[in-house]
Amino acid sequence: MAISEAMAYARKSGLQPETVLQSIESGAAGSWSLTNLAPRVLKGDFAPGFFVKHFIKDMKIAIESAEGMGLQLPGLQLAKKLYDQLASKGCEDDGTQALFKLYQEQL
C-alpha cells in the first residue's frame, strides 16, 4: 500500500516519481518493496513476483487467525479489502505491486 500511495502522491502532486523514489528509498522510509517494486510500478510492470491471489489467500488466513485470538488488525483488513477490489478488476494474476492500478484510476 505504501509504495502505491507514495508513487500516486508523487504523480498527482506534479513531482517526478523517480526523484521522489531516489530521495526516500535510502532513508528511514526505505524498504525492499520500495527499492524493488516501486521502479516496476513506474515502468508499468505488474508481472508477478508474488501473485495478488496468493497474497489475498495469505491475508485471509492471517485475519482469521488473529480474530481467533481476539486480535483486530484493521490495517491488514484494509489491505485485504483493497487487494480484493484489485482482484475483482481481473488483476488476481498480477504481482502485488499492481495495487498501484487502483490509485492510478485517480490520477
mmCIF file of the C-alpha atoms, coordinates in Angstrom:
data_MODEL
# 
_entry.id   MODEL 
# 
loop_
_atom_site.group_PDB 
_atom_site.id 
_atom_site.type_symbol 
_atom_site.label_atom_id 
_atom_site.label_alt_id 
_atom_site.label_comp_id 
_atom_site.label_asym_id 
_atom_site.label_entity_id 
_atom_site.label_seq_id 
_atom_site.pdbx_PDB_ins_code 
_atom_site.Cartn_x 
_atom_site.Cartn_y 
_atom_site.Cartn_z 
_atom_site.occupancy 
_atom_site.B_iso_or_equiv 
_atom_site.pdbx_formal_charge 
_atom_site.auth_seq_id 
_atom_site.auth_comp_id 
_atom_site.auth_asym_id 
_atom_site.auth_atom_id 
_atom_site.pdbx_PDB_model_num 
ATOM 1   C CA . MET A 1 1   ? 0.000   0.000   0.000   1.00 0.00 ? 1   MET A CA 1 
ATOM 2   C CA . ALA A 1 2   ? 2.749   2.418   0.965   1.00 0.00 ? 2   ALA A CA 1 
ATOM 3   C CA . ILE A 1 3   ? 4.644   2.279   -2.323  1.00 0.00 ? 3   ILE A CA 1 
ATOM 4   C CA . SER A 1 4   ? 1.442   2.601   -4.337  1.00 0.00 ? 4   SER A CA 1 
ATOM 5   C CA . GLU A 1 5   ? 0.344   5.597   -2.317  1.00 0.00 ? 5   GLU A CA 1 
ATOM 6   C CA . ALA A 1 6   ? 3.768   7.235   -2.424  1.00 0.00 ? 6   ALA A CA 1 
ATOM 7   C CA . MET A 1 7   ? 4.040   6.930   -6.207  1.00 0.00 ? 7   MET A CA 1 
ATOM 8   C CA . ALA A 1 8   ? 0.435   8.091   -6.720  1.00 0.00 ? 8   ALA A CA 1 
ATOM 9   C CA . TYR A 1 9   ? 1.060   11.069  -4.433  1.00 0.00 ? 9   TYR A CA 1 
ATOM 10  C CA . ALA A 1 10  ? 4.221   11.978  -6.327  1.00 0.00 ? 10  ALA A CA 1 
ATOM 11  C CA . ARG A 1 11  ? 2.459   11.877  -9.684  1.00 0.00 ? 11  ARG A CA 1 
ATOM 12  C CA . LYS A 1 12  ? -0.668  13.711  -8.537  1.00 0.00 ? 12  LYS A CA 1 
ATOM 13  C CA . SER A 1 13  ? 1.372   16.476  -6.883  1.00 0.00 ? 13  SER A CA 1 
ATOM 14  C CA . GLY A 1 14  ? 3.390   17.067  -10.044 1.00 0.00 ? 14  GLY A CA 1 
ATOM 15  C CA . LEU A 1 15  ? 6.651   15.725  -8.629  1.00 0.00 ? 15  LEU A CA 1 
ATOM 16  C CA . GLN A 1 16  ? 8.897   13.413  -10.623 1.00 0.00 ? 16  GLN A CA 1 
ATOM 17  C CA . PRO A 1 17  ? 8.164   9.949   -9.122  1.00 0.00 ? 17  PRO A CA 1 
ATOM 18  C CA . GLU A 1 18  ? 11.691  8.756   -9.919  1.00 0.00 ? 18  GLU A CA 1 
ATOM 19  C CA . THR A 1 19  ? 13.168  11.674  -7.954  1.00 0.00 ? 19  THR A CA 1 
ATOM 20  C CA . VAL A 1 20  ? 10.814  11.051  -5.033  1.00 0.00 ? 20  VAL A CA 1 
ATOM 21  C CA . LEU A 1 21  ? 11.792  7.391   -5.070  1.00 0.00 ? 21  LEU A CA 1 
ATOM 22  C CA . GLN A 1 22  ? 15.513  8.244   -5.013  1.00 0.00 ? 22  GLN A CA 1 
ATOM 23  C CA . SER A 1 23  ? 15.027  10.638  -2.116  1.00 0.00 ? 23  SER A CA 1 
ATOM 24  C CA . ILE A 1 24  ? 13.147  8.216   0.128   1.00 0.00 ? 24  ILE A CA 1 
ATOM 25  C CA . GLU A 1 25  ? 14.499  4.752   -0.697  1.00 0.00 ? 25  GLU A CA 1 
ATOM 26  C CA . SER A 1 26  ? 17.828  5.225   1.044   1.00 0.00 ? 26  SER A CA 1 
ATOM 27  C CA . GLY A 1 27  ? 16.440  6.878   4.179   1.00 0.00 ? 27  GLY A CA 1 
ATOM 28  C CA . ALA A 1 28  ? 14.372  5.639   7.086   1.00 0.00 ? 28  ALA A CA 1 
ATOM 29  C CA . ALA A 1 29  ? 11.421  5.061   4.741   1.00 0.00 ? 29  ALA A CA 1 
ATOM 30  C CA . GLY A 1 30  ? 13.482  2.680   2.610   1.00 0.00 ? 30  GLY A CA 1 
ATOM 31  C CA . SER A 1 31  ? 12.462  -0.950  2.246   1.00 0.00 ? 31  SER A CA 1 
ATOM 32  C CA . TRP A 1 32  ? 12.838  -3.944  -0.032  1.00 0.00 ? 32  TRP A CA 1 
ATOM 33  C CA . SER A 1 33  ? 9.428   -3.206  -1.556  1.00 0.00 ? 33  SER A CA 1 
ATOM 34  C CA . LEU A 1 34  ? 10.286  0.399   -2.217  1.00 0.00 ? 34  LEU A CA 1 
ATOM 35  C CA . THR A 1 35  ? 13.623  -0.436  -3.829  1.00 0.00 ? 35  THR A CA 1 
ATOM 36  C CA . ASN A 1 36  ? 12.407  -3.402  -5.865  1.00 0.00 ? 36  ASN A CA 1 
ATOM 37  C CA . LEU A 1 37  ? 8.730   -2.858  -6.592  1.00 0.00 ? 37  LEU A CA 1 
ATOM 38  C CA . ALA A 1 38  ? 8.348   0.918   -6.916  1.00 0.00 ? 38  ALA A CA 1 
ATOM 39  C CA . PRO A 1 39  ? 10.624  1.087   -10.004 1.00 0.00 ? 39  PRO A CA 1 
ATOM 40  C CA . ARG A 1 40  ? 8.499   -1.644  -11.585 1.00 0.00 ? 40  ARG A CA 1 
ATOM 41  C CA . VAL A 1 41  ? 5.337   0.324   -10.809 1.00 0.00 ? 41  VAL A CA 1 
ATOM 42  C CA . LEU A 1 42  ? 6.812   3.389   -12.506 1.00 0.00 ? 42  LEU A CA 1 
ATOM 43  C CA . LYS A 1 43  ? 7.559   1.304   -15.618 1.00 0.00 ? 43  LYS A CA 1 
ATOM 44  C CA . GLY A 1 44  ? 4.043   -0.179  -15.635 1.00 0.00 ? 44  GLY A CA 1 
ATOM 45  C CA . ASP A 1 45  ? 5.497   -3.634  -14.925 1.00 0.00 ? 45  ASP A CA 1 
ATOM 46  C CA . PHE A 1 46  ? 2.925   -5.562  -12.935 1.00 0.00 ? 46  PHE A CA 1 
ATOM 47  C CA . ALA A 1 47  ? 4.290   -9.038  -13.662 1.00 0.00 ? 47  ALA A CA 1 
ATOM 48  C CA . PRO A 1 48  ? 4.107   -11.218 -10.585 1.00 0.00 ? 48  PRO A CA 1 
ATOM 49  C CA . GLY A 1 49  ? 6.894   -11.937 -8.227  1.00 0.00 ? 49  GLY A CA 1 
ATOM 50  C CA . PHE A 1 50  ? 4.124   -12.844 -5.808  1.00 0.00 ? 50  PHE A CA 1 
ATOM 51  C CA . PHE A 1 51  ? 0.572   -13.118 -7.134  1.00 0.00 ? 51  PHE A CA 1 
ATOM 52  C CA . VAL A 1 52  ? -2.269  -10.933 -5.865  1.00 0.00 ? 52  VAL A CA 1 
ATOM 53  C CA . LYS A 1 53  ? -4.466  -14.034 -5.499  1.00 0.00 ? 53  LYS A CA 1 
ATOM 54  C CA . HIS A 1 54  ? -1.932  -15.718 -3.220  1.00 0.00 ? 54  HIS A CA 1 
ATOM 55  C CA . PHE A 1 55  ? -1.493  -12.555 -1.175  1.00 0.00 ? 55  PHE A CA 1 
ATOM 56  C CA . ILE A 1 56  ? -5.264  -12.371 -0.645  1.00 0.00 ? 56  ILE A CA 1 
ATOM 57  C CA . LYS A 1 57  ? -5.279  -16.011 0.499   1.00 0.00 ? 57  LYS A CA 1 
ATOM 58  C CA . ASP A 1 58  ? -2.461  -15.353 2.964   1.00 0.00 ? 58  ASP A CA 1 
ATOM 59  C CA . MET A 1 59  ? -4.092  -12.196 4.321   1.00 0.00 ? 59  MET A CA 1 
ATOM 60  C CA . LYS A 1 60  ? -7.351  -14.084 4.841   1.00 0.00 ? 60  LYS A CA 1 
ATOM 61  C CA . ILE A 1 61  ? -5.540  -16.774 6.840   1.00 0.00 ? 61  ILE A CA 1 
ATOM 62  C CA . ALA A 1 62  ? -3.778  -14.143 8.956   1.00 0.00 ? 62  ALA A CA 1 
ATOM 63  C CA . ILE A 1 63  ? -7.013  -12.230 9.619   1.00 0.00 ? 63  ILE A CA 1 
ATOM 64  C CA . GLU A 1 64  ? -8.860  -15.404 10.605  1.00 0.00 ? 64  GLU A CA 1 
ATOM 65  C CA . SER A 1 65  ? -6.011  -16.456 12.883  1.00 0.00 ? 65  SER A CA 1 
ATOM 66  C CA . ALA A 1 66  ? -5.858  -13.036 14.550  1.00 0.00 ? 66  ALA A CA 1 
ATOM 67  C CA . GLU A 1 67  ? -9.625  -12.979 15.039  1.00 0.00 ? 67  GLU A CA 1 
ATOM 68  C CA . GLY A 1 68  ? -9.391  -16.398 16.666  1.00 0.00 ? 68  GLY A CA 1 
ATOM 69  C CA . MET A 1 69  ? -7.043  -14.823 19.227  1.00 0.00 ? 69  MET A CA 1 
ATOM 70  C CA . GLY A 1 70  ? -9.334  -11.831 19.732  1.00 0.00 ? 70  GLY A CA 1 
ATOM 71  C CA . LEU A 1 71  ? -6.915  -9.519  17.921  1.00 0.00 ? 71  LEU A CA 1 
ATOM 72  C CA . GLN A 1 72  ? -8.185  -6.914  15.474  1.00 0.00 ? 72  GLN A CA 1 
ATOM 73  C CA . LEU A 1 73  ? -5.865  -5.944  12.613  1.00 0.00 ? 73  LEU A CA 1 
ATOM 74  C CA . PRO A 1 74  ? -7.563  -3.001  10.850  1.00 0.00 ? 74  PRO A CA 1 
ATOM 75  C CA . GLY A 1 75  ? -4.546  -2.238  8.659   1.00 0.00 ? 75  GLY A CA 1 
ATOM 76  C CA . LEU A 1 76  ? -4.435  -5.782  7.340   1.00 0.00 ? 76  LEU A CA 1 
ATOM 77  C CA . GLN A 1 77  ? -8.199  -5.762  6.838   1.00 0.00 ? 77  GLN A CA 1 
ATOM 78  C CA . LEU A 1 78  ? -7.913  -2.572  4.790   1.00 0.00 ? 78  LEU A CA 1 
ATOM 79  C CA . ALA A 1 79  ? -5.071  -4.032  2.720   1.00 0.00 ? 79  ALA A CA 1 
ATOM 80  C CA . LYS A 1 80  ? -7.125  -7.152  2.010   1.00 0.00 ? 80  LYS A CA 1 
ATOM 81  C CA . LYS A 1 81  ? -10.147 -5.037  1.030   1.00 0.00 ? 81  LYS A CA 1 
ATOM 82  C CA . LEU A 1 82  ? -8.016  -3.094  -1.466  1.00 0.00 ? 82  LEU A CA 1 
ATOM 83  C CA . TYR A 1 83  ? -6.489  -6.254  -2.923  1.00 0.00 ? 83  TYR A CA 1 
ATOM 84  C CA . ASP A 1 84  ? -9.973  -7.795  -3.169  1.00 0.00 ? 84  ASP A CA 1 
ATOM 85  C CA . GLN A 1 85  ? -11.017 -4.732  -5.204  1.00 0.00 ? 85  GLN A CA 1 
ATOM 86  C CA . LEU A 1 86  ? -7.978  -5.175  -7.424  1.00 0.00 ? 86  LEU A CA 1 
ATOM 87  C CA . ALA A 1 87  ? -8.751  -8.872  -7.944  1.00 0.00 ? 87  ALA A CA 1 
ATOM 88  C CA . SER A 1 88  ? -12.365 -8.035  -8.822  1.00 0.00 ? 88  SER A CA 1 
ATOM 89  C CA . LYS A 1 89  ? -10.966 -5.943  -11.702 1.00 0.00 ? 89  LYS A CA 1 
ATOM 90  C CA . GLY A 1 90  ? -9.265  -9.031  -13.133 1.00 0.00 ? 90  GLY A CA 1 
ATOM 91  C CA . CYS A 1 91  ? -5.810  -8.424  -11.656 1.00 0.00 ? 91  CYS A CA 1 
ATOM 92  C CA . GLU A 1 92  ? -5.546  -11.521 -9.446  1.00 0.00 ? 92  GLU A CA 1 
ATOM 93  C CA . ASP A 1 93  ? -2.692  -12.897 -11.573 1.00 0.00 ? 93  ASP A CA 1 
ATOM 94  C CA . ASP A 1 94  ? -0.671  -9.664  -11.376 1.00 0.00 ? 94  ASP A CA 1 
ATOM 95  C CA . GLY A 1 95  ? 2.094   -9.034  -8.879  1.00 0.00 ? 95  GLY A CA 1 
ATOM 96  C CA . THR A 1 96  ? 1.315   -7.383  -5.570  1.00 0.00 ? 96  THR A CA 1 
ATOM 97  C CA . GLN A 1 97  ? 2.710   -4.074  -6.872  1.00 0.00 ? 97  GLN A CA 1 
ATOM 98  C CA . ALA A 1 98  ? -0.347  -3.922  -9.157  1.00 0.00 ? 98  ALA A CA 1 
ATOM 99  C CA . LEU A 1 99  ? -2.218  -2.326  -6.265  1.00 0.00 ? 99  LEU A CA 1 
ATOM 100 C CA . PHE A 1 100 ? -0.996  0.900   -7.847  1.00 0.00 ? 100 PHE A CA 1 
ATOM 101 C CA . LYS A 1 101 ? -3.638  0.376   -10.552 1.00 0.00 ? 101 LYS A CA 1 
ATOM 102 C CA . LEU A 1 102 ? -6.352  1.308   -8.040  1.00 0.00 ? 102 LEU A CA 1 
ATOM 103 C CA . TYR A 1 103 ? -4.588  4.580   -7.285  1.00 0.00 ? 103 TYR A CA 1 
ATOM 104 C CA . GLN A 1 104 ? -3.820  5.191   -10.952 1.00 0.00 ? 104 GLN A CA 1 
ATOM 105 C CA . GLU A 1 105 ? -7.559  5.473   -11.601 1.00 0.00 ? 105 GLU A CA 1 
ATOM 106 C CA . GLN A 1 106 ? -7.496  8.722   -9.604  1.00 0.00 ? 106 GLN A CA 1 
ATOM 107 C CA . LEU A 1 107 ? -4.592  10.285  -11.493 1.00 0.00 ? 107 LEU A CA 1 
# 
